[in-house]
Amino acid sequence: MQCNKIIGVCLFLGIMILSASVVFGQIVMAVGQGPSRQMAIENAKRSAVEQGVGTLIDSKTKIADFQVLSDKIYSRASGYISNYNILSEGKTPDGSMYTVTIQADVQTTSIKNDLRAVGILMAQIGNPRFMAVYMPETKSSMYRNSQVVRAAEQAINGVFARKGFVVLDRMFIDNIYNEIEQAGRIDVDMDDLSALALKYKADLLLVYDVHAAKKTGGQSKYFGGILVEIALRAAAPATADLIAQKSGDLYVKTMKMSGDYYDDMQAAKAADKLGKAIADALIGDTLAYYERAVHAGTRFDLWFRNFSEDETYSIVDVIEQMSGFKDKNVRNESPGNFQLDVNYQGKKFDFKRELFRGMKQQGIQFATQQAKGNRFLLFKKGTDNPFGEANMY
């Protein structure tokens, strides 16, 4: 019984510590100097905030945007610190300066929001190009060229464009629709759309569906209503990873005896409002995905087929010794079948060059299958290609 109580207390304390991390952000120690005690404290706070900024952006960005950071972030350092304790303080040996060491709770979430607001985080990730594609999922979905769908598309595009994403030219979007329709595709999935997005050089794929249904129930003889529903997904074309998905609905009252033009207009207004709300809800997760790549590296999906166990271990050694290697995650391991994700800090060309050179130096004979984006399939040279002549998308 006593042991269970101890375990319970430990779990409680662990939860409290985790909760504190979520609420207060990051706890850091910082030193500040100044001609007075108060100035030393303020400089220590600034130093603490600089450490918080350093966890969000790289050193090159800090140097390039130093003036913006000084004006917009460091100048209001106290606003990002929810609490601090003075660990030590005193004058320097010559008595000319005051030195203070503090432990501070830095609100990194607030800093991140402000870095986004001034465009620093978006510039760091390279202002990704995106395309929004309408994919009706049911028979009750709206027609692509309807006023309601166009309103939803403009709303979604507008939110992402205002956050610094670059909208893919409308001509390319029309080409994608033409490719799908000319091929008579009725089973288009995220992999297919990701391949098309890569073809037209989009870094982000948005896929949405829109429903609008007229409702005539209710007690009032004057008003009916229209229910608009939107589902939105964001994916990374290079890996076909689903980044985030959001959905929602909005009901608007309409005149019961109104005509199609009036109903469409009201539905379009609702689609505009709902599209903006859903895109706003989705964009936070999308931005976080790209921001993680700055620190954790770009993810590469690697498939190895027909290699022996010893060769597989040698391949992993090669990957872990690559200059840009960050970490790995084994997704599948079975005889002749090995798949893993690798986070790599650098460009795709450099990753591919380091991998291929390392395998050749280890004497591993391999062949490659054409891949799309950041997905590679490698199989042992002299064995059958597991995918035949088909490309891996």
Stockholm file with secondary structure:
# STOCKHOLM 1.0

chainA/1-393         MQCNKIIGVCLFLGIMILSASVVFGQIVMAVGQGPSRQMAIENAKRSAVEQGVGTLIDSKTKIADFQVLSDKIYSRASGYISNYNILSEGKTPDGSMYTVTIQADVQTTSIKNDLRAVGILMAQIGNPRFMAVYMPETKSSMYRNSQVVRAAEQAINGVFARKGFVVLDRMFIDNIYNEIEQAGRIDVDMDDLSALALKYKADLLLVYDVHAAKKTGGQSKYFGGILVEIALRAAAPATADLIAQKSGDLYVKTMKMSGDYYDDMQAAKAADKLGKAIADALIGDTLAYYERAVHAGTRFDLWFRNFSEDETYSIVDVIEQMSGFKDKNVRNESPGNFQLDVNYQGKKFDFKRELFRGMKQQGIQFATQQAKGNRFLLFKKGTDNPFGEANMY
#=GR chainA/1-393 SS CHHHHHHHHHHHHHHHHHHHHHHHCEEEEEEEEESSHHHHHHHHHHHHHHHHHHTTSCHHHHHHTHHHHHHHTGGGGGGGEEEEEEEEEEECTTSSCEEEEEEEEECHHHHHHHHHHTTHHHHHTTCCEEEEEECCCSTTSCCTTSHHHHHHHHHHHHHHHHTTCEECCHHHHHHHHHHHHHTTCSCCCHHHHHHHHHHTTCSEEEEEEEEEEEECCSSCSSEEEEEEEEEEEEEETTTTEEEEEEEEEEEEEEETTCCHHHHHHHHHHHHHHHHHHHHHHHHHHHHHHHHHHHHHCEEEEEEEESCCHHHHHHHHHHHHTSTTEEEEEEEEEETTEEEEEEEESSCHHHHHHHHHHHHHHTTCCEEEECBCTTEEEEEETTSCCTTTTCCBC
#=GC SS_cons         CHHHHHHHHHHHHHHHHHHHHHHHCEEEEEEEEESSHHHHHHHHHHHHHHHHHHTTSCHHHHHHTHHHHHHHTGGGGGGGEEEEEEEEEEECTTSSCEEEEEEEEECHHHHHHHHHHTTHHHHHTTCCEEEEEECCCSTTSCCTTSHHHHHHHHHHHHHHHHTTCEECCHHHHHHHHHHHHHTTCSCCCHHHHHHHHHHTTCSEEEEEEEEEEEECCSSCSSEEEEEEEEEEEEEETTTTEEEEEEEEEEEEEEETTCCHHHHHHHHHHHHHHHHHHHHHHHHHHHHHHHHHHHHHCEEEEEEEESCCHHHHHHHHHHHHTSTTEEEEEEEEEETTEEEEEEEESSCHHHHHHHHHHHHHHTTCCEEEECBCTTEEEEEETTSCCTTTTCCBC
//
